[in-house]
Amino acid sequence: MAQLHCYVPDQVARKLKQKADNAHLSVSKYLARLIKKEIGDDWPENYFDVFGSWEGRPLERPEQGSLEKREDFQ
């Protein structure tokens, strides 16, 4: 796991420590959660709001045909 170092004003550091204490976390874990939330692998904000909002011609699925017969596993 990578270690990061940064410099912040003393006042910011005090507020950060207070927030971490209130969350019952170390400053390191608190910062890691903030960073993960900001950068995380989640879907972008309002990503799912666009589903069902297609305004063009109705989408049509072409004929799929039939499946081929395969041998069973033995």
N, CA, C and O atoms as a DFTB+ gen file, in Angstrom:
296 C
 N C O
     1  1       0.857      -1.172       0.000
     2  2       0.000       0.000       0.000
     3  2       0.903       1.235       0.000
     4  3       1.886       1.295       0.739
     5  1       0.568       2.189      -0.812
     6  2       1.376       3.399      -0.930
     7  2       1.174       4.322       0.261
     8  3       0.097       4.373       0.855
     9  1       2.215       5.039       0.591
    10  2       2.128       6.085       1.607
    11  2       2.215       7.423       0.894
    12  3       3.033       7.602      -0.008
    13  1       1.379       8.349       1.296
    14  2       1.376       9.689       0.724
    15  2       1.693      10.693       1.818
    16  3       1.306      10.515       2.973
    17  1       2.389      11.731       1.446
    18  2       2.702      12.799       2.391
    19  2       2.192      14.112       1.808
    20  3       2.357      14.376       0.617
    21  1       1.586      14.914       2.635
    22  2       1.125      16.215       2.175
    23  2       1.261      17.220       3.310
    24  3       1.370      16.855       4.481
    25  1       1.250      18.462       2.942
    26  2       1.373      19.535       3.917
    27  2       0.100      20.361       3.891
    28  3      -0.379      20.742       2.823
    29  1      -0.440      20.633       5.049
    30  2      -1.631      21.468       5.172
    31  2      -1.388      22.475       6.282
    32  3      -0.561      22.235       7.161
    33  1      -2.090      23.589       6.257
    34  2      -1.962      24.547       7.354
    35  2      -2.374      23.920       8.685
    36  3      -3.195      23.004       8.721
    37  1      -1.804      24.416       9.765
    38  2      -2.086      23.867      11.098
    39  2      -3.581      23.854      11.410
    40  3      -4.086      22.894      11.992
    41  1      -4.278      24.903      11.029
    42  2      -5.712      24.981      11.298
    43  2      -6.456      23.837      10.588
    44  3      -7.368      23.243      11.163
    45  1      -6.074      23.531       9.358
    46  2      -6.693      22.436       8.612
    47  2      -6.371      21.107       9.288
    48  3      -7.235      20.236       9.395
    49  1      -5.145      20.954       9.739
    50  2      -4.743      19.718      10.414
    51  2      -5.543      19.505      11.699
    52  3      -5.926      18.378      12.012
    53  1      -5.793      20.568      12.432
    54  2      -6.595      20.453      13.657
    55  2      -8.025      20.035      13.344
    56  3      -8.585      19.174      14.022
    57  1      -8.615      20.638      12.323
    58  2      -9.974      20.282      11.932
    59  2     -10.037      18.832      11.439
    60  3     -10.991      18.109      11.725
    61  1      -9.018      18.428      10.703
    62  2      -8.956      17.060      10.213
    63  2      -8.873      16.075      11.373
    64  3      -9.578      15.065      11.387
    65  1      -8.027      16.363      12.330
    66  2      -7.875      15.503      13.503
    67  2      -9.200      15.410      14.253
    68  3      -9.593      14.325      14.682
    69  1      -9.889      16.531      14.415
    70  2     -11.186      16.563      15.090
    71  2     -12.206      15.686      14.362
    72  3     -12.925      14.911      14.992
    73  1     -12.267      15.813      13.033
    74  2     -13.213      15.006      12.245
    75  2     -12.881      13.518      12.361
    76  3     -13.780      12.688      12.497
    77  1     -11.600      13.184      12.308
    78  2     -11.189      11.787      12.431
    79  2     -11.559      11.252      13.808
    80  3     -12.060      10.134      13.922
    81  1     -11.317      12.041      14.859
    82  2     -11.681      11.633      16.223
    83  2     -13.185      11.399      16.334
    84  3     -13.623      10.418      16.935
    85  1     -13.968      12.297      15.757
    86  2     -15.427      12.158      15.802
    87  2     -15.904      10.896      15.086
    88  3     -16.926      10.315      15.452
    89  1     -15.151      10.475      14.060
    90  2     -15.505       9.273      13.313
    91  2     -14.867       8.027      13.927
    92  3     -15.025       6.922      13.406
    93  1     -14.143       8.209      15.041
    94  2     -13.446       7.105      15.712
    95  2     -12.459       6.408      14.776
    96  3     -12.356       5.182      14.755
    97  1     -11.732       7.228      13.998
    98  2     -10.750       6.718      13.050
    99  2      -9.430       7.446      13.240
   100  3      -9.381       8.560      13.760
   101  1      -8.365       6.791      12.807
   102  2      -7.084       7.494      12.768
   103  2      -7.164       8.531      11.641
   104  3      -8.009       8.426      10.752
   105  1      -6.302       9.504      11.686
   106  2      -6.280      10.514      10.629
   107  2      -5.995       9.842       9.286
   108  3      -6.588      10.201       8.269
   109  1      -5.092       8.874       9.287
   110  2      -4.739       8.165       8.060
   111  2      -5.955       7.452       7.458
   112  3      -6.212       7.567       6.259
   113  1      -6.694       6.723       8.281
   114  2      -7.878       6.013       7.774
   115  2      -8.960       6.992       7.333
   116  3      -9.647       6.766       6.337
   117  1      -9.103       8.073       8.077
   118  2     -10.104       9.075       7.717
   119  2      -9.771       9.686       6.348
   120  3     -10.649       9.829       5.496
   121  1      -8.511      10.039       6.149
   122  2      -8.099      10.604       4.859
   123  2      -8.263       9.585       3.730
   124  3      -8.686       9.934       2.628
   125  1      -7.925       8.315       4.013
   126  2      -8.071       7.279       2.991
   127  2      -9.527       7.161       2.559
   128  3      -9.811       7.003       1.371
   129  1     -10.456       7.236       3.519
   130  2     -11.887       7.173       3.170
   131  2     -12.316       8.368       2.336
   132  3     -13.075       8.219       1.378
   133  1     -11.832       9.556       2.697
   134  2     -12.178      10.751       1.923
   135  2     -11.668      10.636       0.487
   136  3     -12.376      10.958      -0.467
   137  1     -10.437      10.176       0.356
   138  2      -9.844      10.054      -0.979
   139  2     -10.581       8.998      -1.786
   140  3     -10.891       9.221      -2.956
   141  1     -10.865       7.861      -1.183
   142  2     -11.574       6.801      -1.894
   143  2     -12.958       7.268      -2.331
   144  3     -13.410       6.944      -3.429
   145  1     -13.620       8.022      -1.475
   146  2     -14.948       8.536      -1.828
   147  2     -14.851       9.489      -3.018
   148  3     -15.697       9.459      -3.912
   149  1     -13.832      10.321      -3.028
   150  2     -13.671      11.311      -4.090
   151  2     -13.206      10.675      -5.402
   152  3     -13.669      11.054      -6.478
   153  1     -12.307       9.727      -5.312
   154  2     -11.696       9.145      -6.500
   155  2     -12.266       7.773      -6.817
   156  3     -12.090       7.272      -7.928
   157  1     -12.937       7.167      -5.869
   158  2     -13.365       5.771      -5.923
   159  2     -13.853       5.250      -7.246
   160  3     -13.953       5.984      -8.230
   161  1     -14.154       3.970      -7.255
   162  2     -14.579       3.268      -8.451
   163  2     -16.094       3.264      -8.612
   164  3     -16.632       2.427      -9.336
   165  1     -16.769       4.157      -7.970
   166  2     -18.225       4.206      -8.045
   167  2     -18.666       4.775      -9.386
   168  3     -17.881       5.368     -10.126
   169  1     -19.926       4.578      -9.669
   170  2     -20.499       5.150     -10.877
   171  2     -20.533       6.673     -10.732
   172  3     -20.689       7.174      -9.618
   173  1     -20.394       7.409     -11.817
   174  2     -20.468       8.871     -11.739
   175  2     -21.821       9.324     -11.201
   176  3     -22.825       8.623     -11.328
   177  1     -21.825      10.488     -10.608
   178  2     -23.060      11.043     -10.051
   179  2     -24.120      11.144     -11.141
   180  3     -23.825      11.570     -12.258
   181  1     -25.338      10.758     -10.825
   182  2     -26.498      10.790     -11.727
   183  2     -26.356       9.839     -12.922
   184  3     -27.072       9.987     -13.912
   185  1     -25.452       8.876     -12.841
   186  2     -25.212       7.952     -13.950
   187  2     -26.485       7.196     -14.336
   188  3     -26.791       7.064     -15.521
   189  1     -27.216       6.708     -13.358
   190  2     -28.380       5.880     -13.643
   191  2     -29.625       6.694     -13.983
   192  3     -30.647       6.118     -14.358
   193  1     -29.564       7.999     -13.862
   194  2     -30.711       8.832     -14.196
   195  2     -31.012       8.821     -15.694
   196  3     -32.134       9.130     -16.096
   197  1     -30.035       8.474     -16.520
   198  2     -30.247       8.516     -17.972
   199  2     -30.932       7.258     -18.501
   200  3     -31.406       7.255     -19.636
   201  1     -30.993       6.198     -17.710
   202  2     -31.637       4.980     -18.183
   203  2     -33.123       5.216     -18.425
   204  3     -33.823       5.793     -17.593
   205  1     -33.580       4.761     -19.572
   206  2     -34.980       4.942     -19.926
   207  2     -35.281       6.300     -20.521
   208  3     -36.445       6.624     -20.752
   209  1     -34.259       7.103     -20.774
   210  2     -34.503       8.453     -21.278
   211  2     -34.245       8.561     -22.782
   212  3     -34.143       9.670     -23.306
   213  1     -34.137       7.426     -23.488
   214  2     -33.930       7.437     -24.927
   215  2     -35.099       8.117     -25.604
   216  3     -36.254       7.795     -25.328
   217  1     -34.801       9.076     -26.508
   218  2     -35.863       9.824     -27.171
   219  2     -35.896       9.591     -28.675
   220  3     -36.695      10.213     -29.375
   221  1     -35.049       8.710     -29.183
   222  2     -35.023       8.418     -30.621
   223  2     -36.053       7.368     -30.982
   224  3     -36.967       7.070     -30.213
   225  1     -35.879       6.803     -32.196
   226  2     -36.768       5.724     -32.632
   227  2     -36.657       4.573     -31.649
   228  3     -35.607       4.381     -31.035
   229  1     -37.721       3.809     -31.492
   230  2     -37.638       2.649     -30.603
   231  2     -36.540       1.699     -31.061
   232  3     -36.367       1.466     -32.257
   233  1     -35.812       1.161     -30.117
   234  2     -34.768       0.207     -30.441
   235  2     -35.396      -1.145     -30.726
   236  3     -36.295      -1.585     -30.010
   237  1     -34.921      -1.800     -31.772
   238  2     -35.448      -3.104     -32.139
   239  2     -34.311      -4.115     -32.126
   240  3     -33.238      -3.870     -32.677
   241  1     -34.560      -5.243     -31.495
   242  2     -33.558      -6.307     -31.462
   243  2     -33.753      -7.189     -32.689
   244  3     -34.862      -7.660     -32.942
   245  1     -32.683      -7.417     -33.457
   246  2     -32.824      -8.261     -34.641
   247  2     -33.083      -9.714     -34.260
   248  3     -32.839     -10.117     -33.123
   249  1     -33.575     -10.493     -35.206
   250  2     -33.831     -11.901     -34.985
   251  2     -32.547     -12.578     -34.512
   252  3     -31.475     -12.342     -35.069
   253  1     -32.659     -13.415     -33.490
   254  2     -31.479     -14.035     -32.900
   255  2     -31.155     -15.410     -33.469
   256  3     -30.041     -15.897     -33.274
   257  1     -32.063     -16.035     -34.147
   258  2     -31.805     -17.348     -34.701
   259  2     -31.849     -18.408     -33.608
   260  3     -32.253     -18.132     -32.478
   261  1     -31.429     -19.624     -33.955
   262  2     -31.477     -20.704     -32.974
   263  2     -30.058     -21.047     -32.511
   264  3     -29.077     -20.763     -33.197
   265  1     -29.979     -21.659     -31.340
   266  2     -28.692     -22.055     -30.789
   267  2     -28.241     -23.374     -31.396
   268  3     -29.052     -24.242     -31.723
   269  1     -26.931     -23.502     -31.537
   270  2     -26.405     -24.757     -32.050
   271  2     -26.433     -25.817     -30.952
   272  3     -26.397     -25.486     -29.767
   273  1     -26.498     -27.079     -31.340
   274  2     -26.483     -28.192     -30.395
   275  2     -25.028     -28.503     -30.071
   276  3     -24.219     -28.706     -30.977
   277  1     -24.690     -28.540     -28.779
   278  2     -23.322     -28.848     -28.346
   279  2     -23.294     -30.168     -27.624
   280  3     -24.298     -30.624     -27.078
   281  1     -22.125     -30.776     -27.630
   282  2     -21.955     -32.038     -26.918
   283  2     -21.949     -31.772     -25.422
   284  3     -21.509     -30.714     -24.972
   285  1     -22.444     -32.746     -24.650
   286  2     -22.434     -32.619     -23.199
   287  2     -21.038     -32.845     -22.659
   288  3     -20.230     -33.535     -23.280
   289  1     -20.749     -32.262     -21.497
   290  2     -19.498     -32.547     -20.796
   291  2     -19.560     -33.943     -20.213
   292  3     -20.625     -34.400     -19.797
   293  1     -18.437     -34.618     -20.182
   294  2     -18.417     -35.964     -19.612
   295  2     -17.469     -36.041     -18.460
   296  3     -17.320     -37.102     -17.853
